[in-house]
Amino acid sequence: MAKSGRGVRRLVWLVGILLLPALGLAQQRPEPYRTSFSLEEMLNKQAVVETTEGSFVIDLLPESAPNHVGLFLQGVQEGTYTGTSFHRTVARGIIQGGDPITKDLARLDEYGRGGLGLVEAEPNDEQHIPGTVSAVVVPGDSSSGGTQFLICVVAQPGLDGHHTIWGRVSEGLPVVTRISELPVDTQGRVTERVEIISVVVRDWQAPPPLSFSVESIQELANYRAILETDEGTITVEFFPDRAPGHVRNFLRLADAGVYDGMAFHRIVRGFVVQTGFLPSRLSPLTEEQRILVSTLEPEFSDTPHVRGIVSMARGVDEASASTSFFIVTDEAPALNETYTVFGRVVEGMDVVDRIERMPTDGETPINRVGLADIRLERSPVSLGSRE
């Protein structure tokens, strides 16, 4: 979405067209809202928005847009947002909500017309990056904002300077993304209702750390991964003392179910069997899973690639490893110190051998060899530093 200027212009056009029914509201509007909240009262605050699709957290930006943040806080106190729905979306682009009219199921044709013309524009240097929360306005009138807001799923630089930015989603962007993917009718209205259940304002809290990001090397070494395959069970221990980043990444992905429903997509007899290739997955990743997938910096070591070693696959770029990994079935010295070793098979090499014997077309298995799931277990004794 919005990978080109044309895409950005299209999004701006869509937002404008969706709000054309509200143009008449700009002719008669009350005195512009001026917040009674002091800056100190608004600083370092977050809004936890619970919806029927899940929750997300907005970091408020009162230094950039004090009146917009004040209007939002007043609306929270008065219950303005509770029971409203997200009435417009652009798939993987934006979501739009905050219209008080959307509380009334009988006024569907009026959705998008309410809560506008309340507050003047507050130009600032903020940009519409992923997670940005800004005011919905009547096209061509940046001072027609109110309770309605939009949230960017991806960067939308074409909106900069046209919509007052007053917040950022710091947690729960996958929920926002899911809402953006809801089906819409020919008028661009969401056909599956997603309501705001509650909005709670709290003091700022740091987002929780990613799973397996704070454990010590010793604690990481106590984990084992149990790979449930169509041919049987394979147990892997880890070497966090040699590749901590890769071990943390693998445990995180396995714990989130990223590997569930994948397959062994590559078999090279006398060399490796390989799995973890995202396109081999039976179902798409959820947004929560997708956000965990990233590339890794290499962590090469002098650990040799011998039978049973588990190592990370990559492309030409040494920093391109992501989800795909392989199990070595014989000595492979050509891989030494050029691929990151992060574990080894301690049980189930007979299963690996059965997979290796599967018929192939070149290096591609003729019949699917599934990886149903990866289960993590803690070992009472650290095994990760053993040779």
C-alpha positions as CSV (number, residue, x, y, z in Angstrom):
1,M,0.0,0.0,0.0
2,A,1.2,3.5,-0.9
3,K,4.5,2.3,-2.3
4,S,4.3,5.1,-4.9
5,G,3.1,8.6,-5.1
6,R,0.2,7.4,-7.1
7,G,-0.8,5.0,-4.2
8,V,-0.6,7.8,-1.7
9,R,-2.7,10.1,-3.8
10,R,-5.3,7.4,-4.2
11,L,-5.5,7.0,-0.4
12,V,-6.0,10.8,0.1
13,W,-8.7,10.7,-2.6
14,L,-10.5,7.9,-0.9
15,V,-10.5,9.6,2.4
16,G,-11.8,12.7,0.8
17,I,-14.5,11.0,-1.1
18,L,-15.7,9.1,1.9
19,L,-16.2,12.3,3.8
20,L,-17.9,14.4,1.1
21,P,-21.4,14.0,2.9
22,A,-19.9,16.0,5.8
23,L,-19.1,19.1,3.7
24,G,-22.3,20.8,4.8
25,L,-21.2,20.6,8.4
26,A,-18.2,22.8,7.8
27,Q,-20.5,25.8,7.1
28,Q,-21.9,26.1,10.6
29,R,-19.7,25.0,13.4
30,P,-19.3,25.9,17.0
31,E,-16.4,27.9,18.5
32,P,-13.2,25.9,18.1
33,Y,-12.5,23.7,21.1
34,R,-9.8,24.9,23.5
35,T,-8.7,22.3,26.0
36,S,-9.0,22.9,29.7
37,F,-6.4,20.2,30.4
38,S,-3.0,21.5,31.2
39,L,0.0,20.2,29.3
40,E,1.3,18.6,32.5
41,E,-2.0,16.6,32.8
42,M,-1.7,15.3,29.3
43,L,1.9,14.5,29.1
44,N,3.1,10.9,29.3
45,K,-0.3,9.4,28.8
46,Q,-1.6,6.4,26.8
47,A,-5.0,5.3,25.8
48,V,-5.8,1.6,25.8
49,V,-8.5,1.1,23.2
50,E,-10.4,-2.2,23.6
51,T,-12.3,-3.3,20.5
52,T,-14.3,-6.4,19.5
53,E,-11.3,-7.3,17.4
54,G,-8.7,-6.8,20.1
55,S,-6.9,-4.0,21.9
56,F,-4.3,-1.4,20.9
57,V,-2.5,1.3,22.8
58,I,-2.1,4.9,21.6
59,D,0.7,7.1,22.9
60,L,-0.8,10.6,23.1
61,L,1.2,13.6,21.7
62,P,-0.1,16.7,23.6
63,E,3.1,18.7,22.8
64,S,2.3,18.4,19.1
65,A,-1.5,18.8,19.3
66,P,-2.8,19.9,22.7
67,N,-6.3,20.7,21.7
68,H,-6.8,17.5,19.7
69,V,-5.4,15.4,22.6
70,G,-7.6,17.4,25.1
71,L,-10.7,16.8,22.9
72,F,-9.9,13.1,22.9
73,L,-9.4,13.0,26.6
74,Q,-12.7,14.8,27.2
75,G,-14.4,12.4,24.8
76,V,-13.0,9.5,26.8
77,Q,-14.4,11.0,30.0
78,E,-17.8,11.5,28.5
79,G,-18.0,8.1,26.9
80,T,-18.0,9.5,23.4
81,Y,-16.1,6.6,21.9
82,T,-17.6,3.7,23.7
83,G,-20.0,1.8,21.3
84,T,-18.7,3.6,18.2
85,S,-17.5,1.5,15.3
86,F,-14.8,1.6,12.7
87,H,-16.9,2.6,9.7
88,R,-14.3,3.1,6.9
89,T,-11.1,1.2,6.0
90,V,-8.6,1.0,3.2
91,A,-7.1,-2.6,3.3
92,R,-3.7,-2.5,4.9
93,G,-3.8,1.3,4.5
94,I,-5.9,3.1,7.2
95,I,-8.9,2.6,9.5
96,Q,-11.3,5.3,10.4
97,G,-13.5,5.6,13.6
98,G,-14.7,7.9,16.3
99,D,-17.9,9.0,14.7
100,P,-20.6,9.2,17.5
101,I,-23.3,8.5,14.8
102,T,-22.0,5.0,14.4
103,K,-23.5,4.1,17.8
104,D,-26.8,4.0,16.0
105,L,-27.2,1.0,13.8
106,A,-30.2,2.6,12.1
107,R,-28.2,5.6,10.8
108,L,-25.8,3.6,8.6
109,D,-26.1,6.0,5.7
110,E,-24.9,8.9,7.9
111,Y,-21.7,7.2,9.1
112,G,-18.8,9.5,8.7
113,R,-20.7,12.7,9.1
114,G,-20.6,13.0,12.9
115,G,-18.1,14.5,15.3
116,L,-16.5,17.0,12.8
117,G,-15.9,20.7,12.8
118,L,-14.9,20.9,16.5
119,V,-11.2,21.8,16.6
120,E,-8.8,23.9,14.5
121,A,-5.8,22.4,12.8
122,E,-2.6,22.2,14.9
123,P,0.2,21.9,12.3
124,N,3.2,20.0,13.5
125,D,6.3,18.2,12.3
126,E,4.9,14.7,12.9
127,Q,4.6,12.3,10.0
128,H,2.1,9.7,9.0
129,I,4.3,6.6,9.7
130,P,2.8,3.2,10.6
131,G,0.6,3.5,13.7
132,T,0.0,7.3,13.3
133,V,-3.3,8.6,14.7
134,S,-4.6,11.8,13.2
135,A,-7.8,13.8,12.8
136,V,-10.3,13.1,10.1
137,V,-11.2,16.3,8.3
138,V,-13.5,17.5,5.6
139,P,-11.5,17.6,2.3
140,G,-9.7,20.9,1.8
141,D,-10.5,22.1,5.4
142,S,-7.7,21.0,7.8
143,S,-9.5,22.9,10.7
144,S,-12.6,20.7,10.5
145,G,-11.4,17.9,12.8
146,G,-13.2,16.5,15.8
147,T,-13.7,13.2,17.4
148,Q,-13.2,11.2,14.3
149,F,-9.7,9.8,13.7
150,L,-7.8,7.7,11.3
151,I,-4.9,5.2,12.0
152,C,-2.3,4.4,9.5
153,V,-1.4,0.8,8.9
154,V,1.6,1.7,6.7
155,A,3.3,5.0,6.1
156,Q,1.1,7.6,4.3
157,P,3.2,10.6,3.5
158,G,0.6,12.0,1.3
159,L,-1.5,12.8,4.4
160,D,1.3,14.9,6.0
161,G,0.2,18.5,6.4
162,H,-3.5,17.8,5.8
163,H,-4.4,16.0,9.0
164,T,-3.4,16.9,12.5
165,I,-1.4,14.1,14.1
166,W,-2.1,13.6,17.8
167,G,-1.1,10.0,18.7
168,R,0.9,6.9,17.8
169,V,-0.1,3.3,18.2
170,S,2.7,1.8,20.3
171,E,1.2,-1.7,20.9
172,G,-1.4,-3.7,19.0
173,L,-0.8,-2.5,15.4
174,P,-1.6,-6.1,14.2
175,V,-5.1,-5.5,15.6
176,V,-5.4,-2.3,13.6
177,T,-4.2,-4.1,10.5
178,R,-6.9,-6.8,10.9
179,I,-9.5,-4.1,11.2
180,S,-8.2,-2.6,8.0
181,E,-8.8,-5.9,6.2
182,L,-12.5,-6.1,7.0
183,P,-14.8,-6.3,3.9
184,V,-16.4,-3.1,2.7
185,D,-19.5,-2.4,0.6
186,T,-19.6,-0.5,-2.7
187,Q,-19.8,2.7,-0.7
188,G,-16.6,1.9,1.2
189,R,-18.4,1.2,4.5
190,V,-17.3,-1.7,6.7
191,T,-19.8,-4.6,6.5
192,E,-18.6,-6.4,9.6
193,R,-19.0,-4.2,12.6
194,V,-16.0,-3.7,15.0
195,E,-16.9,-1.6,18.0
196,I,-14.9,0.2,20.6
197,I,-15.8,-1.5,23.9
198,S,-13.8,0.9,26.1
199,V,-11.1,3.5,26.2
200,V,-8.9,3.8,29.3
201,V,-6.3,6.5,29.8
202,R,-3.3,5.5,31.9
203,D,0.2,6.8,32.6
204,W,2.7,5.8,30.0
205,Q,4.1,2.3,30.2
206,A,6.9,0.8,28.2
207,P,5.7,-2.0,25.9
208,P,6.4,-5.5,27.2
209,P,9.7,-7.0,25.9
210,L,9.5,-9.6,23.1
211,S,9.4,-13.1,24.4
212,F,12.8,-14.7,25.0
213,S,14.6,-11.3,24.8
214,V,15.6,-11.0,28.5
215,E,16.5,-14.6,29.4
216,S,20.1,-15.3,30.3
217,I,22.3,-17.6,28.1
218,Q,22.0,-20.3,30.8
219,E,18.2,-20.0,30.7
220,L,18.1,-20.2,26.9
221,A,20.3,-23.3,27.0
222,N,17.7,-25.1,29.1
223,Y,15.2,-25.1,26.3
224,R,14.6,-27.9,23.9
225,A,12.4,-27.9,20.8
226,I,10.3,-30.9,19.9
227,L,9.5,-31.0,16.2
228,E,6.4,-33.0,15.4
229,T,6.8,-34.1,11.8
230,D,4.8,-36.5,9.5
231,E,7.7,-39.0,10.0
232,G,8.1,-38.7,13.7
233,T,9.5,-36.5,16.5
234,I,12.9,-34.7,16.3
235,T,14.3,-33.1,19.5
236,V,16.7,-30.1,19.2
237,E,18.9,-28.5,21.9
238,F,20.4,-25.0,21.5
239,F,23.7,-23.2,21.5
240,P,22.9,-19.7,22.8
241,D,26.5,-19.2,23.9
242,R,27.4,-19.2,20.2
243,A,24.4,-17.7,18.5
244,P,22.2,-16.0,21.1
245,G,20.3,-13.9,18.6
246,H,19.4,-16.9,16.5
247,V,18.3,-19.0,19.5
248,R,16.1,-16.2,20.8
249,N,14.6,-15.7,17.3
250,F,13.9,-19.4,16.9
251,L,12.3,-19.8,20.3
252,R,10.2,-16.8,19.8
253,L,8.9,-18.0,16.4
254,A,8.3,-21.5,17.6
255,D,6.4,-20.2,20.7
256,A,4.2,-18.0,18.5
257,G,3.3,-21.0,16.2
258,V,5.1,-19.5,13.2
259,Y,6.4,-23.0,12.2
260,D,3.1,-24.8,12.7
261,G,1.8,-26.3,9.5
262,M,5.0,-25.9,7.5
263,A,6.8,-28.6,5.5
264,F,10.3,-29.9,4.7
265,H,10.6,-28.1,1.3
266,R,14.2,-29.1,0.5
267,I,16.0,-32.4,0.7
268,V,19.6,-33.0,-0.5
269,R,20.8,-36.5,0.3
270,G,24.1,-36.7,2.1
271,F,23.8,-33.0,2.9
272,V,20.7,-31.4,4.5
273,V,17.0,-31.5,5.0
274,Q,15.5,-28.0,5.2
275,T,12.2,-26.5,6.6
276,G,10.9,-23.2,7.9
277,F,10.1,-21.7,4.4
278,L,7.1,-19.5,4.9
279,P,5.4,-20.3,1.6
280,S,5.3,-23.9,2.7
281,R,2.9,-23.0,5.5
282,L,-0.7,-24.4,5.2
283,S,-2.2,-21.1,6.3
284,P,-1.1,-17.5,6.3
285,L,0.6,-16.0,9.3
286,T,-1.5,-13.9,11.7
287,E,-0.6,-10.2,12.1
288,E,0.8,-11.1,15.5
289,Q,3.0,-13.7,13.9
290,R,4.0,-11.7,10.9
291,I,5.3,-8.8,13.1
292,L,7.8,-11.2,14.7
293,V,9.5,-12.2,11.4
294,S,12.7,-10.3,10.6
295,T,16.1,-10.8,9.2
296,L,19.1,-11.7,11.5
297,E,22.7,-10.5,11.6
298,P,25.0,-13.5,11.2
299,E,26.5,-15.2,14.3
300,F,29.2,-17.4,12.7
301,S,31.2,-19.6,15.0
302,D,33.8,-22.4,14.6
303,T,31.3,-25.1,15.4
304,P,31.5,-27.5,12.4
305,H,28.6,-28.5,10.3
306,V,28.5,-32.2,11.1
307,R,25.7,-34.7,11.2
308,G,22.8,-33.5,13.4
309,I,23.8,-29.8,13.4
310,V,20.9,-27.3,13.1
311,S,21.9,-24.2,11.2
312,M,20.1,-21.2,9.7
313,A,19.5,-20.9,6.0
314,R,20.1,-17.6,4.2
315,G,20.4,-16.0,0.8
316,V,23.5,-14.4,-0.7
317,D,23.3,-11.6,1.9
318,E,24.9,-12.9,5.1
319,A,22.3,-11.0,7.1
320,S,19.3,-12.4,5.2
321,A,18.5,-15.4,7.6
322,S,14.9,-15.2,8.8
323,T,12.8,-18.4,9.4
324,S,14.2,-21.2,7.3
325,F,16.7,-23.6,8.9
326,F,18.3,-27.0,8.0
327,I,19.5,-30.1,9.7
328,V,22.8,-31.5,8.4
329,T,22.8,-35.2,7.6
330,D,26.6,-35.7,6.9
331,E,29.8,-33.7,7.3
332,A,29.4,-30.4,5.3
333,P,32.7,-28.4,5.8
334,A,31.8,-26.0,3.0
335,L,29.2,-24.5,5.3
336,N,31.6,-23.9,8.2
337,E,31.8,-20.3,9.4
338,T,29.5,-19.2,6.6
339,Y,26.1,-20.3,8.1
340,T,25.0,-19.8,11.7
341,V,24.9,-22.9,13.8
342,F,22.4,-22.5,16.6
343,G,21.6,-26.1,17.8
344,R,21.8,-29.8,17.2
345,V,19.5,-32.8,17.1
346,V,19.7,-34.9,20.3
347,E,16.9,-37.3,19.6
348,G,15.2,-38.3,16.3
349,M,18.1,-38.5,13.8
350,D,16.3,-41.7,12.5
351,V,13.4,-39.5,11.7
352,V,15.7,-37.1,9.9
353,D,17.1,-40.0,7.9
354,R,13.6,-41.1,6.9
355,I,12.9,-37.6,5.7
356,E,16.2,-37.6,3.8
357,R,15.2,-40.8,2.0
358,M,11.9,-39.3,0.7
359,P,11.6,-39.3,-3.2
360,T,12.4,-35.9,-4.7
361,D,12.2,-34.0,-7.9
362,G,15.7,-32.4,-7.8
363,E,15.8,-31.1,-4.3
364,T,12.0,-30.8,-3.9
365,P,10.1,-33.6,-2.1
366,I,7.5,-35.2,-4.3
367,N,5.2,-35.8,-1.4
368,R,4.6,-33.3,1.3
369,V,6.5,-33.9,4.5
370,G,4.7,-31.8,7.1
371,L,6.0,-30.1,10.2
372,A,2.8,-30.0,12.3
373,D,4.2,-27.9,15.1
374,I,7.2,-27.2,17.3
375,R,6.8,-27.6,21.1
376,L,9.2,-26.0,23.5
377,E,10.2,-27.8,26.7
378,R,12.6,-26.9,29.5
379,S,15.4,-29.3,30.3
380,P,16.5,-29.5,34.0
381,V,20.1,-29.4,32.9
382,S,21.8,-27.0,30.5
383,L,22.9,-28.9,27.4
384,G,23.5,-26.0,25.1
385,S,27.2,-25.6,25.8
386,R,28.2,-29.3,25.3
387,E,30.2,-30.4,22.3
